[in-house]
Amino acid sequence: MDTQLIDFLIRAKKKTYAGKGAETASSRIKSHDLIYREKDLMYYDTYLGAERFAGQEALWISDNPYWAMNYIGRVTGEHFSGDFLKEALLNVPFEKPFRGPETYINGDYEYKCSVDGDFNWFQGKETISFKGGEIYECRFHGGLVK
């Protein structure tokens, strides 16, 4: 892993969805799109839906695609909080810069994330529980592209 790329990816995540960043023009009908750039690096997050959603995050170097992650998730119970999800995602770990930390708790909410693999090739799952009952799940996978 290139530490500068991981640092950029984490900054980009914190400036876009997790950081409640502004959306850009939709790339497809009713898509939500967020872009972050620094010099020759570009991060793009695009997704469809809300309570049931699918999307992709991608990283370009000098206009060449380098890394991508696909995700699909859904709200499965009452009391889901998008603000709590974003709060958890702001704590994305450097060692696994995909979604949020292994565990994050705030009040009655608990976020959990498990990942198999590394930056080059990975898959994982995240969940949110409210008072011990699961109310959200998301699966993701990705890696380097060529």
Number of C-alpha atoms within 10 A of each C-alpha: 9 7 10 9 13 18 12 18 23 20 18 25 28 20 17 19 20 22 16 14 15 13 15 12 12 13 11 11 7 11 17 20 22 23 21 19 14 10 7 10 19 20 23 18 22 21 21 17 14 12 13 14 14 19 18 18 21 21 24 17 14 10 10 13 16 15 19 22 22 18 19 18 20 17 20 17 14 12 13 18 15 13 12 18 20 18 20 24 23 20 19 21 15 13 12 18 18 28 27 23 21 16 15 18 14 10 7 9 20 20 24 17 20 16 17 11 13 15 19 12 15 17 19 17 18 20 21 28 21 18 12 10 13 18 19 23 20 19 18 20 19 22 18 15 15 6
